[in-house]
């Protein structure tokens, strides 16, 4: 299974236009008199002139600066989000001025659920969206729908999830005792679904036959736990902490205890938006990357909690959001725990993340037939764009191939995805 080749940059014609404008500006600066400039070009030729000047003037740097400063094609934008802390950079960039700094007027729109986010973005009611990191992959390859080329240029958060159980199960901490449990995850195509399934299967439970797993929008999870419709969930925060705050659940384990540093949510946009509005896309990405860098610093977390807790964003008590973002939290069993990396923020979209996600989609039967794991990952997770824009923001991007993935003690080799899928005893695909 493959998707249409994706160029994450502007079309070639647009790049050529930028190049001609910059080179012309440099030539005019060096030779202000028209006659002198024409005589020079006629004597050596345009290509030779450009090559000669490039030895003394950083033309490529000038092109980068020109592209960075180019006006957005569209300044008024709508970005959909689900009210969870995973969306922190997307949300906070509005009240804290990161979008306006890039010349954008962005309305962040609270949305009821992931299917609604997907549909409104596909229908262009939203220009871009907060999505679960597997969603752009699923949309691109046509898992569950017709394929539409989509991109994931930035990770919104890493970690930031937990398995929460109903208080009535506080003495059932061994997953082997969970047969018959009813669990919720936010969406079928979610890290929550894949991590819960992985955790259950590693403890000997078949997630399709020994328990029930259904999709429930995050804002409805605590109410369903309180009403005894669920035994537990693997959910994004602040859902887990709100269950503790309300006294209806306890945190069994954080998702980082399954895979420390796993991706969770993402900033996503269609291939069409990326290629047809390259300046707007770049401005949005710069805002998201700078907001993510701000959120990654522990000393900023309380300020961010105050900014995103209000009703038009998360609609949560500030103390709930603070416990999640600072990592000092009550677990619901009478303990106060501290883990500064309970949630963290790192925008880089490692292609190995995408390959791991695709292996789980294959493992659980969401992908039928063969798939070009590396090809799809490269087309959807825009590591090259992230690297360039992080440098523009004065940040140091990581080495794309340097990410180590270990899930419940088992190392993942992204160069051997098929063998990884075959290695599991419990699987559908």
DAKAJO-V901816 format. One record per residue. N is the residue number from 0. PSI is psi in degrees with one decimal (* if undefined). Layout:
n/psi
N/PSI
N/PSI
//
This chain:
n/psi
0/132.6
1/163.9
2/162.9
3/135.8
4/141.5
5/125.9
6/119.4
7/-0.8
8/178.9
9/158.8
10/158.1
11/-37.5
12/-39.1
13/-40.1
14/-42.1
15/-38.4
16/-45.6
17/-45.7
18/-46.0
19/-41.3
20/-46.6
21/-47.0
22/-38.2
23/-41.3
24/-41.2
25/-44.2
26/-40.7
27/-34.2
28/-37.4
29/-33.8
30/80.8
31/-30.4
32/126.8
33/-44.4
34/-44.4
35/-43.3
36/-45.5
37/-39.5
38/-42.2
39/-45.9
40/-38.8
41/-32.2
42/-33.4
43/-18.2
44/151.9
45/-45.7
46/-45.0
47/-39.8
48/-46.2
49/-42.2
50/-41.3
51/-44.7
52/-34.9
53/-22.1
54/-24.9
55/-13.1
56/131.5
57/77.0
58/-39.9
59/-39.0
60/-38.8
61/-39.6
62/-43.1
63/-44.4
64/-39.6
65/-46.6
66/-40.1
67/-34.8
68/-3.3
69/142.0
70/139.1
71/139.8
72/-29.9
73/123.4
74/-30.2
75/114.1
76/154.8
77/130.3
78/122.4
79/146.2
80/154.1
81/137.8
82/76.0
83/160.1
84/-15.9
85/-26.7
86/11.6
87/-53.3
88/-40.6
89/-43.3
90/-54.1
91/-24.3
92/-20.6
93/-63.7
94/-22.7
95/5.4
96/11.2
97/-34.8
98/-47.7
99/-31.2
100/-30.1
101/10.4
102/22.5
103/144.4
104/95.0
105/128.7
106/116.6
107/125.8
108/116.5
109/133.0
110/149.5
111/-36.9
112/172.7
113/-36.3
114/-36.6
115/-43.4
116/-50.0
117/-50.4
118/-41.6
119/-31.9
120/-43.5
121/-38.5
122/3.9
123/19.7
124/-29.2
125/141.2
126/-33.2
127/176.4
128/156.8
129/118.8
130/159.5
131/140.6
132/-28.1
133/-16.6
134/-45.6
135/-32.3
136/-47.1
137/-42.9
138/-42.1
139/-39.8
140/-3.8
141/29.1
142/110.9
143/-0.8
144/179.3
145/140.7
146/133.5
147/123.1
148/120.2
149/161.8
150/153.0
151/89.3
152/-15.2
153/140.2
154/135.7
155/-45.9
156/157.3
157/154.3
158/-145.2
159/15.9
160/170.9
161/158.6
162/119.6
163/135.0
164/155.3
165/146.4
166/-26.1
167/-13.1
168/20.6
169/-16.1
170/9.1
171/67.6
172/-11.0
173/116.3
174/-23.4
175/-14.9
176/11.0
177/9.4
178/133.8
179/-4.7
180/150.9
181/116.8
182/155.5
183/145.8
184/161.2
185/-29.4
186/154.3
187/-39.2
188/76.8
189/151.6
190/-32.2
191/-45.5
192/-46.5
193/-37.9
194/-38.8
195/-46.2
196/-42.8
197/-47.0
198/-44.7
199/-47.6
200/-38.6
201/-20.5
202/16.2
203/7.5
204/135.5
205/116.0
206/-13.8
207/-16.6
208/-28.6
209/-21.8
210/172.3
211/133.4
212/124.4
213/156.0
214/129.0
215/130.0
216/136.5
217/-41.2
218/-13.9
219/-3.1
220/-45.0
221/-41.2
222/-39.2
223/-32.6
224/-42.6
225/-37.9
226/2.6
227/23.9
228/-15.7
229/149.9
230/-22.8
231/179.7
232/154.9
233/108.4
234/159.8
235/158.2
236/155.4
237/18.7
238/-45.9
239/-45.5
240/-30.3
241/-35.4
242/-39.4
243/-47.0
244/-38.3
245/-5.0
246/19.3
247/-9.6
248/169.7
249/154.0
250/114.3
251/-58.7
252/153.7
253/150.5
254/-25.7
255/-17.1
256/-15.7
257/-49.4
258/106.3
259/120.4
260/12.8
261/150.1
262/154.1
263/-83.9
264/173.1
265/160.2
266/125.5
267/149.6
268/156.3
269/155.1
270/-37.7
271/-44.6
272/-43.9
273/-42.1
274/-32.1
275/-19.9
276/62.3
277/-34.9
278/-40.6
279/-44.3
280/-46.5
281/-41.2
282/-42.8
283/-45.1
284/-39.8
285/-40.7
286/-44.7
287/-43.9
288/-42.6
289/-37.3
290/-40.1
291/-41.5
292/-39.2
293/-42.8
294/-23.7
295/-13.8
296/124.0
297/-37.2
298/-11.9
299/-5.7
300/-39.3
301/-38.5
302/-41.5
303/-41.6
304/-43.1
305/-34.2
306/-34.4
307/-6.4
308/-27.6
309/166.8
310/-34.9
311/-7.8
312/-98.0
313/-25.2
314/51.7
315/153.4
316/139.4
317/-37.5
318/-33.2
319/-47.1
320/-38.9
321/-42.7
322/-37.5
323/-51.3
324/-34.0
325/-21.9
326/6.5
327/111.8
328/156.7
329/137.1
330/-1.9
331/-7.2
332/18.6
333/5.9
334/146.0
335/120.5
336/156.6
337/123.2
338/99.6
339/-19.4
340/21.5
341/-43.9
342/143.3
343/172.2
344/116.4
345/113.1
346/-9.4
347/123.8
348/78.4
349/133.3
350/-28.1
351/-30.9
352/-47.8
353/-40.9
354/-42.3
355/-44.4
356/-44.3
357/-34.9
358/-34.9
359/-33.1
360/-39.0
361/-43.2
362/-39.7
363/18.1
364/12.6
365/-19.6
366/127.5
367/141.1
368/-170.7
369/156.1
370/140.3
371/88.0
372/-53.4
373/-38.2
374/-46.2
375/-42.9
376/-43.8
377/-36.5
378/-30.9
379/-45.7
380/107.2
381/72.0
382/-37.9
383/-44.4
384/-44.1
385/-41.7
386/-46.8
387/-44.8
388/-29.4
389/-39.8
390/-40.5
391/-32.9
392/3.9
393/16.4
394/159.1
395/109.9
396/153.5
397/171.3
398/116.8
399/-33.8
400/3.2
401/11.7
402/124.2
403/129.0
404/120.3
405/119.7
406/116.0
407/46.1
408/-3.4
409/119.7
410/145.7
411/126.4
412/107.1
413/-12.7
414/-8.5
415/59.5
416/-38.0
417/-41.8
418/-34.7
419/-46.2
420/-44.6
421/-19.9
422/-12.9
423/135.5
424/-36.6
425/115.5
426/165.0
427/-41.1
428/*
//
